[in-house]
Amino acid sequence: MRNYDSIKLKIQRAGTLVLPWKDFDRAVILINGQDFLQIAKKEEKKIFIDENRPEDQAGVYHSMSPAELYGYLSDAENYKQKQNVPVLTCSCDETGCSRISLTVCHTGYGVIWKDIHNICGHYFDLSYLFKLKDYEEFMAQLKKLAGK
């Protein structure tokens, strides 16, 4: 049997990124104690190396605002399985430009994140299984921070 992964939430306060536009608080997803943004960047870098693309162009994403992330993930709560759920946005803060998306599967015992991919259709060799209670706590904290 597979072990469960941990999921936590941390807030990155507005003003910590150097941006030419107004910044906002961001919902940083921590999986097994690691920033999911850094996990995705590492996976995308592997793909870029394999394709002989510049490594510094890999992983140019930001965490979303709590409200935006909550909106996408709470929408997935209405389905047993929801595909293409954005969880990271382009560094320009537009999910339509670039993003990291995944499939959210709700089971009787937990929540699975799988089919993790970028907008170009590159799938990462990643999947996560969260205990239902842990995922519900994550979502409750996100909802509170989103002001919902």
C-alpha positions as CSV (number, residue, x, y, z in Angstrom):
1,M,0.0,0.0,0.0
2,R,1.2,3.5,-0.9
3,N,2.0,5.9,1.9
4,Y,0.0,9.2,2.1
5,D,1.6,12.5,1.1
6,S,1.2,15.5,3.3
7,I,-0.3,18.8,2.1
8,K,0.0,22.1,3.9
9,L,-0.5,25.7,3.1
10,K,1.8,28.7,3.7
11,I,1.2,32.3,2.8
12,Q,3.8,34.3,0.9
13,R,3.1,37.9,1.7
14,A,2.5,40.5,-0.9
15,G,5.6,42.5,-1.8
16,T,8.1,39.6,-1.6
17,L,8.2,39.2,-5.4
18,V,9.8,41.9,-7.6
19,L,6.9,42.7,-10.0
20,P,6.1,45.6,-12.3
21,W,2.5,45.4,-11.1
22,K,0.7,45.3,-7.7
23,D,1.5,42.1,-5.8
24,F,-0.9,40.1,-3.6
25,D,-0.6,37.4,-0.9
26,R,0.0,34.0,-2.5
27,A,-1.1,30.5,-1.4
28,V,2.1,28.4,-1.3
29,I,1.3,24.6,-1.6
30,L,3.6,22.5,0.5
31,I,3.7,18.8,-0.4
32,N,5.8,16.6,1.9
33,G,7.3,19.8,3.3
34,Q,8.5,21.1,-0.1
35,D,7.1,24.1,-2.0
36,F,5.1,22.6,-5.0
37,L,6.4,25.5,-7.2
38,Q,10.0,24.2,-6.7
39,I,8.9,20.6,-7.3
40,A,7.3,21.6,-10.6
41,K,10.3,23.7,-11.6
42,K,12.6,20.8,-11.0
43,E,10.4,18.4,-13.1
44,E,10.1,20.9,-15.9
45,K,13.8,21.5,-15.9
46,K,14.3,17.8,-16.6
47,I,12.1,18.1,-19.7
48,F,13.8,21.2,-20.9
49,I,17.2,19.5,-20.6
50,D,15.9,16.5,-22.6
51,E,14.6,18.9,-25.3
52,N,17.8,21.0,-25.4
53,R,15.9,24.1,-24.3
54,P,17.3,26.7,-22.0
55,E,17.0,25.6,-18.4
56,D,16.4,29.1,-17.1
57,Q,13.1,29.2,-19.0
58,A,11.8,26.2,-17.0
59,G,9.5,26.8,-14.0
60,V,8.6,30.4,-14.6
61,Y,5.5,30.2,-12.4
62,H,4.0,31.8,-9.3
63,S,1.8,30.6,-6.6
64,M,-1.8,31.9,-6.9
65,S,-3.8,34.1,-4.6
66,P,-5.7,32.1,-1.9
67,A,-9.0,33.1,-3.6
68,E,-7.9,32.0,-7.1
69,L,-6.5,28.7,-5.9
70,Y,-9.5,28.1,-3.7
71,G,-11.8,28.8,-6.7
72,Y,-10.1,26.2,-8.9
73,L,-9.8,23.5,-6.2
74,S,-13.3,24.0,-4.8
75,D,-14.7,23.7,-8.3
76,A,-13.0,20.3,-8.4
77,E,-14.8,19.3,-5.2
78,N,-18.0,19.1,-7.2
79,Y,-16.7,16.2,-9.3
80,K,-15.4,12.7,-8.5
81,Q,-12.6,13.5,-11.0
82,K,-11.8,16.9,-12.5
83,Q,-9.1,17.4,-15.1
84,N,-7.0,20.4,-15.9
85,V,-7.3,22.1,-12.5
86,P,-4.7,25.0,-12.4
87,V,-2.6,25.1,-9.3
88,L,0.3,27.4,-10.4
89,T,0.1,30.4,-12.6
90,C,2.4,32.0,-15.1
91,S,4.9,34.4,-13.7
92,C,2.8,37.1,-15.4
93,D,-0.1,36.0,-13.1
94,E,-2.3,34.9,-16.0
95,T,-3.4,31.2,-16.0
96,G,-4.3,31.6,-19.7
97,C,-0.7,32.4,-20.5
98,S,1.0,29.4,-18.8
99,R,0.2,27.3,-15.8
100,I,0.7,24.0,-14.0
101,S,-2.5,21.9,-14.0
102,L,-3.5,18.5,-12.7
103,T,-6.3,16.1,-12.3
104,V,-8.0,15.9,-8.9
105,C,-9.6,12.6,-8.0
106,H,-11.8,12.3,-4.9
107,T,-12.0,8.8,-3.5
108,G,-13.7,7.4,-0.4
109,Y,-10.4,7.5,1.5
110,G,-8.5,10.4,0.1
111,V,-7.7,12.8,-2.7
112,I,-5.3,12.1,-5.6
113,W,-3.4,14.7,-7.6
114,K,-2.2,13.2,-10.9
115,D,-1.7,14.0,-14.5
116,I,0.4,17.0,-13.4
117,H,1.4,19.0,-16.6
118,N,2.3,22.3,-18.0
119,I,0.3,24.2,-20.7
120,C,2.4,22.7,-23.5
121,G,1.2,19.2,-22.5
122,H,4.4,18.0,-20.9
123,Y,3.4,15.5,-18.1
124,F,5.5,15.3,-15.0
125,D,6.3,11.9,-13.4
126,L,4.5,13.0,-10.2
127,S,1.3,12.0,-8.4
128,Y,0.2,12.5,-4.8
129,L,-2.2,10.8,-2.5
130,F,-3.5,12.8,0.4
131,K,-5.6,11.6,3.4
132,L,-9.1,12.9,3.1
133,K,-8.9,14.6,6.5
134,D,-5.6,16.3,5.7
135,Y,-7.0,17.6,2.3
136,E,-10.1,18.8,4.0
137,E,-8.0,20.8,6.5
138,F,-6.0,22.2,3.7
139,M,-9.1,23.3,1.8
140,A,-10.7,24.8,5.0
141,Q,-7.6,26.9,5.6
142,L,-7.5,28.0,2.0
143,K,-11.2,28.9,2.2
144,K,-10.6,31.0,5.3
145,L,-7.7,32.8,3.7
146,A,-9.7,33.4,0.5
147,G,-12.4,35.1,2.7
148,K,-15.1,32.6,1.6
